[in-house]
Amino acid sequence: MIETWEEYLVFERELGKFVELANANPKIKKALKYVFNAGGKRVRPIIVLLAGKMCGGNYEKLMNLALAVEFIHTASLVHDDIIDRASLRRNKPALHVEYDLALALVLGDWLISKSVELTAIYGSEIIEESARVGMMMSEGEIMDYYSVREDFDEEDYFECIEKKTANLFAYSAKIPGKIFSDDEKAVQKLYDYGYNLGMAYQLVDDLLEYLSALKDKKSEFESCTLPQIYERKFGSEIAVKKVLSRIMEFSEKSVSSLEYFEDCEEKEKMRKIVDYMTKGLLRQSGLSLELSE
């Protein structure tokens, strides 16, 4: 679905240009091509383009932010795979497996640094927000890593996924509004959209991993997730239903935040993204939100 959208095609074209023209060490460039040619949903940069356009912006002015968001996300995946000792990412050997650990570590650092450079055109406030998101993602990853080594309950889990996942989705939706709109309520609604989408998506991802439905990632390290926490309390069948209920709760909040905006193509696409990232991914694995309590 998303792969046919104008926003996806525009971003893929610009990302391809960036990789080809990147003024970087040949090994860095080789690694860039490897991780970006592996594909991906590109949901975060697409949200940047849609939210910005809905607030009066255009692709040209939004592209630096869209690239920066995708670079931060990709850096987190590269570093996560090292921490998790993952062997596969999107049905390909993880970067540190295909090449070596040093290149993967440095590429993640390079991408984060590049994202800061790209956001500089928007001013210091946006750079500061980007830095905060990066720090929160790091804290979330540390919480995730220690989740199987220390006491880790439902409250810890939601704090973890808020920092690790939801904050970047919220940033991707909110910042275009801050750049192109003086409407503070619109900016807050965009934040709410991204935050709740991120929470819902991480729950979907963790549930599918719990059910061994994800086949494109394999790692030695597994974190403690909400399905496991609920399973200990209620058993596996009820655990699945409760997680599905929480997914529905967050996805409905994400969609409802769009009601503030006038109907337009961008708004409808943002609504479809919520469906795609929740119900769509569940349907692909034979699950439905209708199974929730």
Secondary structure, DSSP 4 states (H G I P E B T S, - for coil): -GGGSHHHHHHHHHHHHHHHH--S-HHHHHHHHHHHHT----HHHHHHHHHHHHTT--HHHHHHHHHHHHHHHHHHHHHHHHHHTEEEETTEE-HHHHS-HHHHHHHHHHHHHHHHHHHGGG-HHHHHHHHHHHHHHHHHHHHHHHTTTS---HHHHHHHHIIIIIHHHHHHHHHHHHHH---HHHHHHHHHHHHHHHHHHHHHHHHHHHTT---SEEES-----HHHHHHHHH-HHHHHHHHHHHHHHHHHHHHHGGGGSPP-HHHHHHHHHHHIIIIIHHHHTT--GGG--
